[in-house]
Structure formats: C-alpha cells, structure tokens
Amino acid sequence: MTRFKRILLKLSGESLQGKQGYGIDPERLGDYARQIKEIHDMGVQIGIVIGGGNIFRGLSGASKGFDRVKGDQMGMLATVINSLALSSALTAEGVKNKVLTAIRMEPIGEFYSKWKAIEAMEQGMVCIFSAGTGSPYFTTDTGSSLRGVEIEADVMLKGTRVDGIYTADPEKDPTATKFDDITYQEVLNRGLKVMDLSAVVMCNDNHLPIYVFNMDVVGNLKKVIEGEPIGTFVHS
C-alpha cells in the first residue's frame, strides 16, 4: 500500500554534488534514479523538480555582479542540465520519463503544460519539470509549489540532506529538536527556513502538504511512500 498516489518530488541540486563537492556525482545520481524507480514500480505517479545549485544559483550570481534577471535565467538553465542528467539516469534504469521545460527549448524538452504532464503521468511516465517557473525572481522551491498545485499532487516530498525540520539548523546547533508534524502557520511564525516564503504561502493557500525528509539515505523515499514516519509533515 502507498500513502500517496501522485507526488511532486523536490530534489536539491546541491545534493547532486555528492562527494565531489561540485557538478554531478554519477553515484548520487544513480542512487536517486534507483529510489525513484522503486516507487514508480509501486504505481506512484511522479512529478519532479530539481534545483540547479550544484551548477549556478541566480542569487549568488547577482551578489557577484551579474544582472539579477540574467543570473536567474542562468540558474534556470542549470536546472535543465540537472533534469537531463536525471532523465538519462532514469532511462538507464528502464523508467520511461519526459522532461518538460517552462521555457521553450525543443528538442531539449517539451514545453510544459498541466494537461500534458498529467496525461504523461497517468500513462506511467515520470515527468521532470525544469527551468523553474520560467520567470526570474522565483526559486525552484516556488516552482515546486506551483507545479505541485497544478498537477494536483497529494503531497510535495522535499528531499534534503537532513531528516526533517528542526527548531534550528541541526548542523550548527546541537540542541535543535526535530518536529514530526507542524503547521504552515507555525513555520511562518517561527521563521523556519523550510522553503522560500512565497512557496510556503502557496502551499498553505492551496492545501498542498509538504513532507521533508533525507533523500540522501538510500531507501528513504520508499519509506516515505509506505508511510514510515522518518521526516516532518507540514500541513495547513
């Protein structure tokens, strides 16, 4: 039995660096593809958004003198590179998939539409949504919220390098305690950095729950789908 029928999986671009510390680590990419295959084989309909922080981050570019709009566009292209890499890895695992882009760039990917995505997922394909929202000043967190709401996902699964949401950054504060369950309003009141503010508000307004978990531990994605409480559930 699966806890969710259709999911939006948000993956960190920085996590793709793996042990390399830059670019795309083939071992980490392969781990992700095999975990996605596991839940795909269980019949889960899957949409994916992956960040581009392992290649280029628009905000950091702006801080170094890049024009903000051009910097964000570079970040969008970084997500396309990661999406193509994940698509290739999924194909190697025998998983049919489709890359959809928020900016027209055929033949690299098909131009995104909600109906095209839902039809593909219902036919058993994994859909990878790239190029963010297609507009500057938005992050892939907001892009994930938007796509999750559009495709009518049951949940957004936010795969990170920590096992949930804490009262403070557990990598910096050893006294930080983990939440098993928390409301969006409490996230906002406490100023917890789960996602960008615009993404949190969009999920709250549209009743899209988020489950935050550690994607870098092999097998965790399947555990989440099966309902094992290994992360933090965020809801309205």
TORLUMTI-548435 format. One line per 8 residues: their letters; for each residue x, y, z of N, C-alpha, C. Coordinates in nm, 4 decimals, padded with zeros to 6 digits. Last residue first. Example, Ala and Ser with C-alpha at 12.3 -4.5 7.8 and 13.67 -1.06 7.14 Angstrom:
residues 2
SA = 01.2850/-00.2250/00.7080/01.3670/-00.1060/00.7140/01.2900/00.0030/00.7870 | 01.3190/-00.5690/00.7800/01.2300/-00.4500/00.7800/01.3200/-00.3300/00.7800
end
This chain:
residues 236
SHVFTGIP = -00.1709/02.2416/00.6526/-00.2488/02.3617/00.6832/-00.3070/02.3545/00.8244 | 00.1563/02.0883/00.7171/00.0186/02.0912/00.6656/-00.0514/02.2190/00.7080 | 00.4333/01.8796/00.7014/00.3885/02.0188/00.7129/00.2514/02.0289/00.6455 | 00.6101/01.6317/00.8629/00.4925/01.6573/00.7811/00.4436/01.8002/00.8073 | 00.9390/01.5140/00.8513/00.8469/01.6113/00.9116/00.7331/01.6401/00.8133 | 01.0408/01.1695/00.8645/01.0679/01.3095/00.8377/00.9719/01.4003/00.9130 | 00.9630/00.9118/00.9032/01.1068/00.9372/00.9128/01.1422/01.0852/00.8914 | 00.7251/00.7058/00.9444/00.7472/00.8430/00.9918/00.8959/00.8750/01.0106
EGEIVKKL = 00.6159/00.5380/00.6555/00.7042/00.5320/00.7713/00.7394/00.6735/00.8160 | 00.4604/00.5251/00.4267/00.4024/00.5836/00.5474/00.4888/00.5769/00.6705 | 00.5555/00.4522/00.1836/00.4885/00.3473/00.2601/00.4338/00.3974/00.3932 | 00.6840/00.6850/00.1112/00.5663/00.6431/00.0343/00.4869/00.5369/00.1097 | 00.8983/00.6757/00.2922/00.8005/00.7850/00.2989/00.6717/00.7441/00.2292 | 01.0338/00.4500/00.1996/00.9801/00.4511/00.3363/00.8739/00.5594/00.3514 | 01.1175/00.5349/-00.0516/01.0193/00.4267/-00.0426/00.9544/00.4237/00.0958 | 01.3060/00.7251/00.0318/01.1907/00.7655/-00.0497/01.0806/00.6602/-00.0423
NGVVDMNF = 01.5047/00.5796/00.1687/01.4139/00.6681/00.2425/01.2903/00.7082/00.1622 | 01.6807/00.4388/00.0144/01.5667/00.3653/00.0692/01.4656/00.4540/00.1381 | 01.9729/00.6128/00.1052/01.9092/00.5218/00.0090/01.7983/00.4416/00.0771 | 01.9754/00.9335/00.2023/01.9827/00.7988/00.2601/01.9037/00.7055/00.1689 | 01.9115/01.1654/00.0766/02.0449/01.1123/00.0509/02.0693/00.9760/00.1166 | 01.6726/01.2635/00.1558/01.6734/01.1860/00.0314/01.8075/01.1172/00.0094 | 01.5205/01.3101/00.4459/01.6575/01.2983/00.3946/01.6592/01.2048/00.2745 | 01.2240/01.5204/00.4206/01.2982/01.4015/00.4628/01.4371/01.4014/00.3995
VYIPLHND = 00.9111/01.6686/00.4529/01.0545/01.6942/00.4438/01.1295/01.5733/00.4982 | 00.6213/01.7049/00.2844/00.6903/01.6108/00.3723/00.8400/01.6280/00.3493 | 00.3493/01.9285/00.2694/00.4895/01.9010/00.2371/00.5425/01.7965/00.3347 | 00.0195/01.9690/00.1233/00.1115/01.9377/00.2324/00.2528/01.9103/00.1808 | -00.1634/02.2158/-00.0091/-00.0689/02.1141/-00.0545/00.0282/02.0850/00.0593 | -00.3592/02.4188/00.0095/-00.3719/02.2956/00.0880/-00.2857/02.1815/00.0316 | -00.3211/02.6648/-00.0986/-00.3793/02.5619/-00.1861/-00.3851/02.4234/-00.1219 | -00.2043/02.8160/00.0999/-00.3269/02.8660/00.0366/-00.3978/02.7582/-00.0443
NCMVVASL = 00.0269/02.6598/00.1519/-00.0753/02.6789/00.2544/-00.2084/02.7195/00.1913 | 00.1682/02.6844/-00.0883/00.1255/02.5517/-00.0414/00.0140/02.5635/00.0607 | 00.2092/02.9639/-00.0888/00.1355/02.8991/-00.1976/00.0835/02.7616/-00.1556 | 00.3626/02.9992/00.1444/00.2300/03.0610/00.1352/00.1464/02.9942/00.0254 | 00.5956/02.8613/00.0689/00.5191/02.8186/00.1865/00.3762/02.8720/00.1787 | 00.6791/03.0165/-00.1489/00.6463/02.8752/-00.1685/00.5603/02.8235/-00.0534 | 00.7342/03.2622/-00.0311/00.6304/03.2555/-00.1349/00.5858/03.1115/-00.1588 | 00.9467/03.1908/00.1436/00.8184/03.2366/00.1965/00.7070/03.2235/00.0938
DMVKLGRN = 01.1231/02.8902/00.0603/01.1007/03.0334/00.0473/00.9599/03.0682/00.0937 | 01.1218/02.6413/00.3224/01.1269/02.6811/00.1820/01.1147/02.8324/00.1786 | 01.2092/02.6370/00.5882/01.1703/02.5133/00.5197/01.1838/02.5326/00.3695 | 01.3221/02.8019/00.8075/01.3610/02.8064/00.6664/01.3367/02.6708/00.5994 | 01.0941/02.9500/01.0312/01.1746/02.8329/00.9956/01.2003/02.8315/00.8453 | 00.9570/03.1477/01.1739/01.0584/03.1877/01.0770/01.1490/03.0730/01.0357 | 00.7498/03.0956/01.3372/00.8830/03.0683/01.3911/00.9950/03.1121/01.2962 | 00.5363/03.1593/01.1687/00.5527/03.2299/01.2961/00.6934/03.2144/01.3531
LVEQYTID = 00.5695/02.9739/00.9591/00.5807/03.1173/00.9338/00.6072/03.1948/01.0623 | 00.5301/02.7344/01.0965/00.6538/02.7541/01.0197/00.6769/02.9030/00.9972 | 00.2725/02.7779/01.1859/00.3814/02.7716/01.2847/00.5168/02.7884/01.2172 | 00.1376/02.7691/00.9436/00.1346/02.8924/01.0219/00.2468/02.8937/01.1246 | 00.1750/02.5059/00.8623/00.2375/02.6127/00.7859/00.2446/02.7414/00.8669 | 00.2387/02.2887/01.1460/00.1506/02.3587/01.0532/00.2294/02.4658/00.9777 | 00.4039/01.9713/01.1827/00.3991/02.1152/01.2083/00.3059/02.1802/01.1059 | 00.5618/01.6861/01.3096/00.4404/01.7390/01.2484/00.4346/01.8882/01.2818
DFKTATPD = 00.7996/01.6375/01.4216/00.7418/01.5282/01.3429/00.6253/01.5795/01.2593 | 01.0804/01.8441/01.4553/00.9342/01.8372/01.4502/00.8943/01.7144/01.3696 | 01.3737/01.8155/01.6575/01.3020/01.7906/01.5331/01.1508/01.7909/01.5534 | 01.5857/02.0611/01.8095/01.4972/01.9447/01.8191/01.4092/01.9367/01.6935 | 01.9196/02.1641/01.8745/01.7996/02.1726/01.7906/01.7170/02.0447/01.8014 | 02.1579/02.1520/01.9986/02.0408/02.1442/02.0861/01.9096/02.1499/02.0063 | 02.3583/02.1928/01.8128/02.3369/02.0555/01.8612/02.2144/02.0403/01.9522 | 02.3493/02.3858/01.5391/02.3022/02.3902/01.6777/02.2706/02.2493/01.7277
KEPDATYI = 02.4359/02.3245/01.2837/02.5045/02.4310/01.3567/02.4703/02.4333/01.5053 | 02.2834/02.1250/01.1891/02.4250/02.1175/01.1548/02.5066/02.2227/01.2298 | 02.0253/02.1954/01.2557/02.0900/02.0894/01.3349/02.2391/02.0749/01.3040 | 01.9027/02.5109/01.2858/01.9849/02.4310/01.1937/02.0604/02.3240/01.2727 | 01.6100/02.4708/01.4933/01.7235/02.5488/01.4425/01.8017/02.4581/01.3477 | 01.4022/02.2977/01.5136/01.3843/02.4303/01.5738/01.4960/02.5250/01.5318 | 01.3767/02.1236/01.1951/01.4219/02.1394/01.3334/01.3950/02.2811/01.3830 | 01.2442/01.8900/00.9709/01.2508/02.0298/01.0120/01.2836/02.0365/01.1604
GDVRTGKL = 01.4425/01.6171/00.8334/01.3193/01.6845/00.8701/01.3432/01.8298/00.9063 | 01.7016/01.5131/00.8051/01.5876/01.4212/00.8162/01.4591/01.4883/00.8627 | 01.8926/01.6682/00.5396/01.8599/01.6475/00.6810/01.7275/01.5725/00.6889 | 01.9148/01.7078/00.2742/02.0247/01.6319/00.3348/02.0071/01.6182/00.4860 | 01.5916/01.6478/00.1168/01.7032/01.7323/00.1574/01.8152/01.6449/00.2128 | 01.3044/01.6426/-00.0705/01.4220/01.5640/-00.0351/01.5401/01.6545/-00.0059 | 00.9860/01.6900/-00.0146/01.1060/01.7728/-00.0270/01.2261/01.6936/00.0242 | 00.7047/01.6099/-00.1739/00.8102/01.5459/-00.0957/00.9383/01.6234/-00.1187
MVDAEIEV = 00.3895/01.7348/-00.1612/00.5225/01.7650/-00.2116/00.6222/01.6963/-00.1182 | 00.0923/01.5449/-00.2337/00.1927/01.5954/-00.1406/00.3156/01.6407/-00.2186 | -00.0803/01.4900/-00.4356/-00.1283/01.4662/-00.2994/-00.0356/01.5300/-00.1969 | -00.1061/01.7226/-00.7087/-00.0325/01.6225/-00.6305/-00.0942/01.6081/-00.4921 | -00.2035/01.8701/-00.9259/-00.2953/01.8134/-00.8264/-00.2298/01.6988/-00.7498 | -00.0419/02.0087/-01.0884/-00.0639/01.8685/-01.1262/-00.1531/01.7947/-01.0265 | -00.0481/02.2600/-00.9535/-00.1018/02.2444/-01.0889/-00.1331/02.0989/-01.1231 | 00.0835/02.2119/-00.7091/-00.0573/02.2531/-00.7095/-00.1198/02.2261/-00.8460
GRLSSGTD = 00.3378/02.1450/-00.8102/00.2650/02.0524/-00.7235/00.1160/02.0824/-00.7202 | 00.4114/02.3767/-00.9479/00.3884/02.2525/-01.0227/00.3087/02.1529/-00.9392 | 00.4291/02.5557/-00.7245/00.3416/02.5826/-00.8389/00.3090/02.4548/-00.9151 | 00.6242/02.4327/-00.5678/00.4903/02.4564/-00.5137/00.3902/02.4750/-00.6268 | 00.8404/02.4417/-00.7473/00.7889/02.3130/-00.6993/00.6474/02.3271/-00.6455 | 00.8787/02.7160/-00.7733/00.8444/02.6365/-00.8906/00.7860/02.5018/-00.8522 | 00.9581/02.7715/-00.5139/00.8311/02.8258/-00.5616/00.7843/02.7504/-00.6854 | 01.1999/02.6302/-00.5257/01.1012/02.5999/-00.4214/00.9632/02.6480/-00.4655
TTFYPSGT = 01.3402/02.7533/-00.7266/01.2816/02.6228/-00.7583/01.1877/02.5754/-00.6474 | 01.2377/03.1040/-00.7049/01.3293/02.9918/-00.6860/01.2626/02.8610/-00.7288 | 01.2032/03.4039/-00.8912/01.1396/03.2892/-00.8253/01.2422/03.1769/-00.8141 | 01.3289/03.5945/-01.0394/01.2868/03.6316/-00.9040/01.2067/03.5225/-00.8332 | 01.2127/03.5180/-01.3780/01.3133/03.5500/-01.2762/01.2476/03.5849/-01.1423 | 01.0248/03.2366/-01.5062/01.0369/03.3788/-01.4780/01.1441/03.4033/-01.3721 | 01.0004/02.9704/-01.5186/01.0215/03.0376/-01.6457/01.0386/03.1875/-01.6296 | 00.9972/02.8399/-01.2877/00.8668/02.8905/-01.3315/00.8771/02.9522/-01.4706
GASFICVM = 01.2476/02.6039/-01.3751/01.1734/02.6756/-01.2721/01.0343/02.7140/-01.3158 | 01.3569/02.4340/-01.5633/01.3583/02.5793/-01.5910/01.2699/02.6573/-01.4950 | 01.1503/02.1314/-01.5562/01.2744/02.2085/-01.5496/01.2528/02.3542/-01.5854 | 01.0114/01.8458/-01.4323/00.9783/01.9840/-01.4658/01.1015/02.0723/-01.4479 | 00.9668/01.5301/-01.5417/01.0676/01.6146/-01.4788/01.0443/01.7571/-01.5266 | 00.7533/01.2603/-01.4909/00.7686/01.3922/-01.5523/00.8691/01.4750/-01.4727 | 00.7432/00.9228/-01.5701/00.7891/01.0200/-01.4713/00.8091/01.1526/-01.5445 | 00.4544/00.7561/-01.7016/00.5826/00.8231/-01.7221/00.6145/00.9132/-01.6037
GQEMAEIA = 00.2022/00.6404/-01.6954/00.3129/00.5712/-01.6301/00.4497/00.6334/-01.6506 | -00.0085/00.7810/-01.7825/00.0388/00.6756/-01.8729/00.1624/00.6040/-01.8174 | -00.0259/00.9737/-01.5941/-00.1300/00.8702/-01.5931/-00.0949/00.7542/-01.6859 | 00.1864/01.1313/-01.6772/00.1957/01.0585/-01.5502/00.0926/00.9468/-01.5437 | 00.0816/01.2348/-01.9202/00.2029/01.1531/-01.9212/00.2150/01.0704/-01.7928 | -00.1390/01.3818/-01.8239/-00.1591/01.2718/-01.9190/-00.0388/01.1777/-01.9199 | -00.0059/01.5723/-01.6683/-00.0966/01.4759/-01.6049/-00.1198/01.3559/-01.6958 | 00.1391/01.7122/-01.8696/00.2065/01.6457/-01.7584/00.1186/01.5382/-01.6955
KWKSYFEG = -00.0580/01.8163/-02.0328/00.0415/01.7273/-02.0907/00.1107/01.6461/-01.9802 | -00.1866/01.9811/-01.8518/-00.2601/01.8685/-01.9100/-00.1643/01.7663/-01.9710 | 00.0053/02.1768/-01.7833/-00.0536/02.0895/-01.6820/-00.1118/01.9634/-01.7440 | 00.2903/02.1990/-01.9939/00.1505/02.2332/-01.9674/00.0976/02.1324/-01.8660 | 00.6132/02.2931/-02.1118/00.5250/02.2462/-02.0044/00.3801/02.2903/-02.0218 | 00.7589/02.1782/-02.4096/00.7084/02.2947/-02.3372/00.6007/02.2495/-02.2385 | 01.0031/01.9175/-02.3848/00.8734/01.9665/-02.4319/00.8290/02.0852/-02.3474 | 01.3552/01.9652/-02.4440/01.2420/01.9198/-02.3642/01.1142/01.9751/-02.4233
IPEMRIAT = 01.5262/01.9940/-02.6620/01.5812/01.9568/-02.5308/01.4715/01.9030/-02.4404 | 01.4563/02.0783/-02.9165/01.4158/01.9430/-02.8748/01.4715/01.8997/-02.7401 | 01.2665/02.3216/-02.7381/01.2665/02.1956/-02.8118/01.3909/02.1915/-02.9008 | 01.2341/02.5217/-02.5478/01.3683/02.4856/-02.5918/01.3686/02.3460/-02.6548 | 01.0407/02.7546/-02.3766/01.0502/02.6737/-02.4986/01.1961/02.6485/-02.5356 | 01.0396/02.7080/-02.0307/01.0779/02.7956/-02.1407/01.0901/02.7083/-02.2647 | 00.9844/02.5053/-01.8672/00.8995/02.6225/-01.8512/00.9291/02.7275/-01.9578 | 00.9870/02.1714/-02.0007/01.0549/02.2952/-01.9673/00.9562/02.4119/-01.9583
LVKNKVGE = 00.9993/01.8307/-01.9198/00.9157/01.9426/-01.9616/00.9829/02.0723/-01.9153 | 01.1016/01.5122/-02.0003/01.1469/01.6412/-01.9496/01.0589/01.7505/-02.0087 | 00.9773/01.1985/-01.9085/00.9634/01.3109/-02.0006/01.0143/01.4361/-01.9311 | 01.0333/00.8399/-01.9020/01.0217/00.9722/-01.8431/01.0157/01.0791/-01.9511 | 01.0456/00.5038/-01.7996/01.0066/00.5996/-01.9026/00.9834/00.7361/-01.8379 | 01.3108/00.3324/-01.6672/01.1936/00.4111/-01.6294/01.1637/00.5129/-01.7393 | 01.5459/00.1881/-01.6880/01.4260/00.1351/-01.7516/01.2985/00.2092/-01.7171 | 01.7704/00.3046/-01.5994/01.7060/00.2121/-01.5060/01.5776/00.1531/-01.5637
ATLASSLA = 01.8252/00.4772/-01.8053/01.9190/00.3662/-01.7852/01.8622/00.2612/-01.6900 | 01.6243/00.6622/-01.7528/01.6162/00.5794/-01.8740/01.7060/00.4579/-01.8619 | 01.7334/00.7796/-01.5243/01.6071/00.7047/-01.5154/01.5899/00.6125/-01.6358 | 01.9577/00.9064/-01.6343/01.9752/00.8030/-01.5312/01.8496/00.7179/-01.5166 | 01.8352/01.0889/-01.8080/01.9250/00.9862/-01.8622/01.9423/00.8710/-01.7633 | 01.7001/01.2464/-01.6197/01.6264/01.1751/-01.7239/01.7093/01.0612/-01.7806 | 01.9151/01.3565/-01.4834/01.8245/01.2655/-01.4129/01.7428/01.1837/-01.5118 | 02.0215/01.5142/-01.6910/02.1038/01.4110/-01.6278/02.0160/01.3082/-01.5567
LSNIVTAL = 01.8095/01.6861/-01.7391/01.8535/01.5953/-01.8458/01.9378/01.4821/-01.7891 | 01.8089/01.8209/-01.4943/01.6911/01.7432/-01.5350/01.7268/01.6435/-01.6446 | 02.0532/01.9541/-01.4979/02.0292/01.8501/-01.3973/01.9111/01.7608/-01.4353 | 01.9984/02.1294/-01.7141/02.1114/02.0355/-01.7203/02.0899/01.9210/-01.6217 | 01.7853/02.2730/-01.6034/01.7630/02.1925/-01.7241/01.8737/02.0888/-01.7385 | 01.9054/02.4088/-01.3970/01.8055/02.3058/-01.3627/01.7755/02.2167/-01.4831 | 02.0635/02.5829/-01.5474/02.1296/02.4824/-01.4628/02.0317/02.3719/-01.4242 | 01.8701/02.7478/-01.6534/01.9399/02.6566/-01.7444/02.0151/02.5483/-01.6663
MGMQDGKV = 01.8045/02.8869/-01.4198/01.7028/02.8036/-01.4855/01.7690/02.7023/-01.5782 | 02.0432/03.0257/-01.3781/02.0009/02.9241/-01.2821/01.8961/02.8310/-01.3401 | 02.0292/03.1991/-01.5932/02.1387/03.1019/-01.5884/02.1050/02.9891/-01.4916 | 01.8109/03.3475/-01.5046/01.7974/03.2683/-01.6273/01.9087/03.1639/-01.6364 | 01.9256/03.4710/-01.2849/01.8170/03.3745/-01.2636/01.7954/03.2880/-01.3872 | 02.1095/03.6352/-01.4227/02.1560/03.5354/-01.3267/02.0512/03.4287/-01.3009 | 01.9376/03.8009/-01.5655/02.0247/03.7084/-01.6388/02.0786/03.5989/-01.5466 | 01.8219/03.9323/-01.3448/01.7384/03.8561/-01.4385/01.8230/03.7559/-01.5159
RDFGKSAG = 02.0468/04.0521/-01.2199/01.9643/03.9541/-01.1486/01.8810/03.8688/-01.2446 | 02.3679/04.0683/-01.3623/02.2317/04.1183/-01.3671/02.1391/04.0121/-01.3094 | 02.6392/03.9919/-01.1421/02.5532/03.9560/-01.2554/02.4216/04.0332/-01.2476 | 02.7760/04.0504/-00.9069/02.7741/04.1491/-01.0131/02.6920/04.1139/-01.1357 | 02.7509/03.8749/-00.7067/02.8853/03.8885/-00.7639/02.8866/03.9803/-00.8855 | 02.4892/03.8596/-00.6462/02.5767/03.9175/-00.5431/02.7195/03.9385/-00.5939 | 02.3970/03.7224/-00.8667/02.3626/03.8643/-00.8529/02.4536/03.9324/-00.7520 | 02.4874/03.4669/-00.8055/02.5412/03.5368/-00.9214/02.5167/03.6854/-00.9126
SLGRFING = 02.3287/03.4050/-00.5925/02.4723/03.4186/-00.5678/02.5397/03.4890/-00.6846 | 02.0813/03.3942/-00.7266/02.1044/03.4932/-00.6216/02.2524/03.5145/-00.5951 | 02.1155/03.1742/-00.9109/02.0922/03.3109/-00.9555/02.1241/03.4167/-00.8513 | 02.3627/02.9366/-00.9107/02.2493/02.9878/-00.8340/02.2334/03.1364/-00.8651 | 02.4806/02.6544/-01.0857/02.4738/02.8002/-01.0749/02.3484/02.8393/-01.0000 | 02.5354/02.3839/-00.9971/02.5947/02.4420/-01.1183/02.5971/02.5942/-01.1098 | 02.4059/02.3131/-00.7736/02.5355/02.2482/-00.7948/02.6091/02.3069/-00.9154 | 02.1568/02.4390/-00.7907/02.2613/02.4979/-00.7075/02.3986/02.4343/-00.7202
GGIVIGIQ = 01.9242/02.3793/-00.9188/02.0443/02.3920/-01.0015/02.1649/02.4431/-00.9250 | 01.6656/02.1351/-00.8313/01.7326/02.2645/-00.8305/01.8567/02.2654/-00.9179 | 01.3970/01.9643/-00.9826/01.5311/01.9572/-00.9255/01.5977/02.0938/-00.9379 | 01.0858/01.8163/-00.9559/01.1554/01.9431/-00.9784/01.2908/01.9314/-00.9106 | 00.8723/01.5655/-01.0853/00.9979/01.6008/-01.0173/01.0416/01.7414/-01.0555 | 00.5977/01.3496/-01.0370/00.6494/01.4703/-01.0989/00.7708/01.5138/-01.0187 | 00.4594/01.0299/-01.0572/00.5700/01.1116/-01.0079/00.5986/01.2315/-01.0983 | 00.2422/00.7953/-00.9198/00.2608/00.8921/-01.0279/00.3564/01.0008/-00.9784
VGMDHIEK = 00.3180/00.4669/-00.8126/00.3054/00.6085/-00.7768/00.3280/00.6953/-00.9008 | 00.3578/00.1976/-00.8518/00.2401/00.2586/-00.9125/00.2193/00.4053/-00.8788 | 00.5868/00.0847/-00.7757/00.4751/00.0652/-00.6835/00.3470/00.1296/-00.7363 | 00.7680/00.1735/-00.9573/00.7247/00.0343/-00.9715/00.6081/00.0008/-00.8788 | 00.8156/00.4196/-00.8431/00.7460/00.4138/-00.9719/00.6896/00.2738/-00.9939 | 00.9660/00.3529/-00.6268/00.8285/00.3954/-00.6009/00.7471/00.4002/-00.7302 | 01.2012/00.2620/-00.7616/01.1351/00.1807/-00.6584/00.9894/00.2219/-00.6395 | 01.2784/00.4806/-00.9189/01.2287/00.3580/-00.9840/01.1517/00.2719/-00.8844
IQRAYDGL = 01.3770/00.6455/-00.7186/01.2574/00.6864/-00.7928/01.1956/00.5657/-00.8631 | 01.6024/00.4981/-00.6458/01.4971/00.5227/-00.5469/01.3662/00.5627/-00.6153 | 01.7479/00.5099/-00.8851/01.7012/00.3791/-00.8348/01.5914/00.3965/-00.7298 | 01.8009/00.7855/-00.9027/01.7238/00.7183/-01.0078/01.6681/00.5851/-00.9585 | 01.9597/00.8279/-00.6734/01.8303/00.8949/-00.6881/01.7419/00.8204/-00.7891 | 02.1828/00.6714/-00.7384/02.1046/00.6420/-00.6179/01.9651/00.7029/-00.6281 | 02.2748/00.8087/-00.9660/02.2259/00.6717/-00.9782/02.1412/00.6303/-00.8594 | 02.3568/01.0465/-00.8447/02.2538/01.0485/-00.9492/02.1917/00.9104/-00.9658
REPDIGYG = 02.5641/00.9537/-00.6832/02.4450/01.0120/-00.6215/02.3291/01.0137/-00.7207 | 02.7390/00.8674/-00.8896/02.6922/00.7732/-00.7866/02.5655/00.8249/-00.7194 | 02.7967/01.0954/-01.0416/02.7227/00.9840/-01.1027/02.6667/00.8854/-01.0000 | 02.7543/01.4160/-00.9357/02.8199/01.2919/-00.8944/02.7398/01.1741/-00.9511 | 02.7895/01.7140/-01.0983/02.7002/01.5995/-01.0822/02.7813/01.4742/-01.0510 | 02.9339/02.0048/-00.9428/02.8779/01.9332/-01.0574/02.7844/01.8197/-01.0203 | 03.1029/01.9438/-00.6280/03.0693/02.0291/-00.7427/03.0028/01.9421/-00.8486 | 03.1638/01.7592/-00.4401/03.1626/01.8980/-00.3979/03.1324/01.9953/-00.5096
QKGQLSEG = 03.1767/01.4804/-00.4567/03.2641/01.5614/-00.5408/03.2755/01.7060/-00.4928 | 02.9890/01.3408/-00.3215/03.1199/01.3528/-00.2570/03.2146/01.4447/-00.3349 | 02.7133/01.5231/-00.4443/02.7635/01.4047/-00.3760/02.8955/01.4317/-00.3071 | 02.5835/01.7003/-00.6038/02.7295/01.7091/-00.5999/02.7906/01.5841/-00.5371 | 02.3177/01.6774/-00.5582/02.3714/01.6018/-00.6714/02.5239/01.6049/-00.6760 | 02.2639/01.8622/-00.3635/02.2842/01.7234/-00.3206/02.3410/01.6368/-00.4325 | 02.2155/02.0894/-00.5146/02.3417/02.0796/-00.4415/02.3702/01.9370/-00.3957 | 01.9561/02.0465/-00.6023/02.0648/02.0409/-00.6990/02.1988/02.0228/-00.6286
SLKLLIRK = 01.7208/01.8525/-00.4319/01.8209/01.9576/-00.4216/01.9280/01.9402/-00.5286 | 01.3897/01.7858/-00.5480/01.5263/01.7413/-00.5199/01.6217/01.8604/-00.5176 | 01.0627/01.7202/-00.4844/01.1577/01.8310/-00.4994/01.2956/01.7828/-00.4556 | 00.8050/01.5528/-00.6306/00.9309/01.5305/-00.5599/01.0248/01.6462/-00.5886 | 00.4755/01.5320/-00.5967/00.5736/01.6222/-00.6569/00.6993/01.6049/-00.5726 | 00.2713/01.2374/-00.6516/00.3595/01.3219/-00.5722/00.4337/01.4223/-00.6605 | -00.0153/01.0417/-00.6141/00.0606/01.1289/-00.7044/00.1430/01.2263/-00.6208 | -00.0794/00.8769/-00.3954/-00.0971/00.8272/-00.5317/-00.0147/00.9086/-00.6314
FRTM = 00.0616/00.7840/-00.0807/00.0265/00.8874/-00.1771/00.0153/00.8269/-00.3173 | 00.1078/00.5494/00.0564/00.0410/00.6580/00.1275/-00.0099/00.7651/00.0307 | 00.0442/00.2260/-00.0745/00.1178/00.3509/-00.0793/00.0369/00.4614/-00.0125 | 00.0839/-00.1198/00.0000/00.0000/00.0000/00.0000/00.0877/00.1253/00.0000
end
